[in-house]
Amino acid sequence: MDIGAIRLELKALLGVNVDVLIPNALPESFREQRLLDYLQHMRFICLYRMIDRQRIKKSTIAESIETV
């Protein structure tokens, strides 16, 4: 898929105009900051999913105990 197709698909999905660039098209300092932002965001999502899985396990265990 080329950049133009990605841009059109994102626009259709999000309903807003988007810019799609390859990483080397961005100034280095800006690129590094966006990468750090992305990594922090992904770390948060992973942590949230881990907590959610633990919550599901605990509720499943609690439901199993209640039915016994």
DRENPA-3360 file (N, C-alpha, C; in nm, 2 decimals, always signed):
BEGIN
1 = MDIGAIRL = +0.09/-0.12/+0.00/+0.00/+0.00/+0.00/+0.09/+0.12/+0.00 ~ +0.06/+0.22/-0.09/+0.14/+0.34/-0.09/+0.09/+0.45/+0.00 ~ +0.16/+0.55/+0.02/+0.12/+0.66/+0.11/-0.01/+0.72/+0.08 ~ -0.03/+0.74/-0.05/-0.16/+0.80/-0.09/-0.28/+0.71/-0.05 ~ -0.27/+0.58/-0.07/-0.38/+0.49/-0.03/-0.40/+0.49/+0.12 ~ -0.29/+0.49/+0.19/-0.30/+0.50/+0.34/-0.37/+0.62/+0.38 ~ -0.33/+0.74/+0.32/-0.39/+0.86/+0.35/-0.54/+0.86/+0.33 ~ -0.58/+0.81/+0.21/-0.72/+0.80/+0.18/-0.80/+0.71/+0.27;
9 = ELKALLGV = -0.74/+0.60/+0.31/-0.81/+0.50/+0.40/-0.82/+0.56/+0.54 ~ -0.72/+0.63/+0.59/-0.73/+0.70/+0.72/-0.83/+0.81/+0.72 ~ -0.84/+0.88/+0.61/-0.94/+0.99/+0.60/-1.08/+0.93/+0.60 ~ -1.10/+0.82/+0.53/-1.23/+0.76/+0.53/-1.26/+0.70/+0.67 ~ -1.17/+0.64/+0.74/-1.19/+0.59/+0.87/-1.21/+0.69/+0.98 ~ -1.13/+0.80/+0.97/-1.13/+0.90/+1.08/-1.23/+1.02/+1.05 ~ -1.26/+1.04/+0.92/-1.35/+1.14/+0.89/-1.29/+1.28/+0.89 ~ -1.15/+1.29/+0.89/-1.08/+1.41/+0.89/-0.97/+1.40/+0.79;
17 = NVDVLIPN = -0.91/+1.51/+0.75/-0.80/+1.51/+0.66/-0.67/+1.47/+0.75 ~ -0.59/+1.39/+0.69/-0.47/+1.35/+0.76/-0.35/+1.37/+0.67 ~ -0.23/+1.39/+0.73/-0.10/+1.39/+0.66/-0.03/+1.26/+0.69 ~ +0.02/+1.20/+0.59/+0.10/+1.07/+0.61/+0.24/+1.10/+0.56 ~ +0.34/+1.08/+0.64/+0.48/+1.10/+0.60/+0.56/+0.98/+0.64 ~ +0.67/+0.96/+0.57/+0.76/+0.85/+0.61/+0.85/+0.91/+0.72 ~ +0.90/+0.83/+0.81/+0.98/+0.89/+0.93/+1.09/+0.98/+0.88 ~ +1.16/+0.95/+0.78/+1.27/+1.03/+0.74/+1.23/+1.17/+0.68;
25 = ALPESFRE = +1.10/+1.19/+0.66/+1.05/+1.32/+0.61/+1.04/+1.42/+0.72 ~ +1.04/+1.38/+0.84/+1.03/+1.46/+0.96/+1.16/+1.51/+1.01 ~ +1.17/+1.63/+1.07/+1.29/+1.67/+1.13/+1.33/+1.58/+1.24 ~ +1.45/+1.55/+1.26/+1.50/+1.45/+1.36/+1.44/+1.47/+1.50 ~ +1.45/+1.60/+1.55/+1.40/+1.62/+1.69/+1.25/+1.60/+1.70 ~ +1.18/+1.64/+1.60/+1.03/+1.62/+1.60/+1.00/+1.47/+1.59 ~ +1.07/+1.40/+1.51/+1.06/+1.25/+1.49/+1.08/+1.18/+1.62 ~ +1.19/+1.22/+1.69/+1.22/+1.15/+1.82/+1.12/+1.18/+1.92;
33 = QRLLDYLQ = +1.06/+1.30/+1.93/+0.96/+1.33/+2.03/+0.83/+1.25/+2.00 ~ +0.79/+1.24/+1.87/+0.67/+1.17/+1.83/+0.69/+1.02/+1.87 ~ +0.81/+0.97/+1.84/+0.84/+0.83/+1.88/+0.83/+0.80/+2.03 ~ +0.88/+0.90/+2.11/+0.87/+0.89/+2.25/+0.73/+0.89/+2.30 ~ +0.65/+0.98/+2.24/+0.51/+0.99/+2.27/+0.44/+0.86/+2.24 ~ +0.47/+0.80/+2.12/+0.41/+0.68/+2.08/+0.44/+0.57/+2.18 ~ +0.57/+0.56/+2.22/+0.61/+0.45/+2.31/+0.55/+0.47/+2.45 ~ +0.53/+0.59/+2.49/+0.46/+0.61/+2.62/+0.32/+0.57/+2.61;
41 = HMRFICLY = +0.25/+0.60/+2.50/+0.11/+0.57/+2.47/+0.10/+0.41/+2.47 ~ +0.19/+0.35/+2.40/+0.18/+0.20/+2.39/+0.21/+0.14/+2.53 ~ +0.30/+0.19/+2.61/+0.32/+0.14/+2.74/+0.20/+0.15/+2.83 ~ +0.13/+0.26/+2.82/+0.00/+0.28/+2.89/-0.10/+0.18/+2.85 ~ -0.12/+0.16/+2.72/-0.21/+0.06/+2.67/-0.18/-0.08/+2.72 ~ -0.05/-0.12/+2.72/-0.01/-0.25/+2.77/-0.04/-0.26/+2.91 ~ -0.01/-0.16/+2.99/-0.04/-0.16/+3.13/-0.19/-0.17/+3.16 ~ -0.27/-0.10/+3.09/-0.41/-0.10/+3.10/-0.46/-0.24/+3.07;
49 = RMIDRQRI = -0.41/-0.30/+2.97/-0.46/-0.44/+2.93/-0.42/-0.54/+3.04 ~ -0.30/-0.52/+3.10/-0.26/-0.62/+3.20/-0.35/-0.60/+3.32 ~ -0.38/-0.48/+3.36/-0.47/-0.45/+3.48/-0.61/-0.51/+3.45 ~ -0.66/-0.49/+3.32/-0.79/-0.54/+3.29/-0.80/-0.69/+3.29 ~ -0.69/-0.75/+3.24/-0.69/-0.90/+3.25/-0.69/-0.95/+3.39 ~ -0.61/-0.88/+3.48/-0.61/-0.92/+3.62/-0.75/-0.90/+3.68 ~ -0.82/-0.79/+3.64/-0.95/-0.77/+3.69/-1.05/-0.88/+3.65 ~ -1.04/-0.92/+3.52/-1.12/-1.02/+3.47/-1.10/-1.16/+3.54;
57 = KKSTIAES = -0.97/-1.19/+3.56/-0.93/-1.31/+3.63/-0.99/-1.31/+3.77 ~ -0.98/-1.20/+3.84/-1.03/-1.19/+3.98/-1.18/-1.20/+3.98 ~ -1.25/-1.14/+3.89/-1.40/-1.15/+3.89/-1.44/-1.29/+3.85 ~ -1.37/-1.35/+3.76/-1.40/-1.49/+3.72/-1.38/-1.58/+3.84 ~ -1.28/-1.56/+3.92/-1.25/-1.64/+4.04/-1.36/-1.62/+4.14 ~ -1.39/-1.49/+4.16/-1.50/-1.46/+4.26/-1.63/-1.52/+4.22 ~ -1.67/-1.52/+4.09/-1.79/-1.57/+4.04/-1.79/-1.73/+4.06 ~ -1.68/-1.79/+4.04/-1.67/-1.93/+4.06/-1.69/-1.97/+4.20;
65 = IETV = -1.63/-1.89/+4.29/-1.64/-1.92/+4.44/-1.79/-1.90/+4.48 ~ -1.86/-1.80/+4.43/-1.99/-1.77/+4.46/-2.09/-1.88/+4.42 ~ -2.06/-1.95/+4.31/-2.15/-2.05/+4.25/-2.12/-2.19/+4.32 ~ -2.02/-2.20/+4.40/-1.99/-2.33/+4.47/-2.07/-2.34/+4.59;
% end
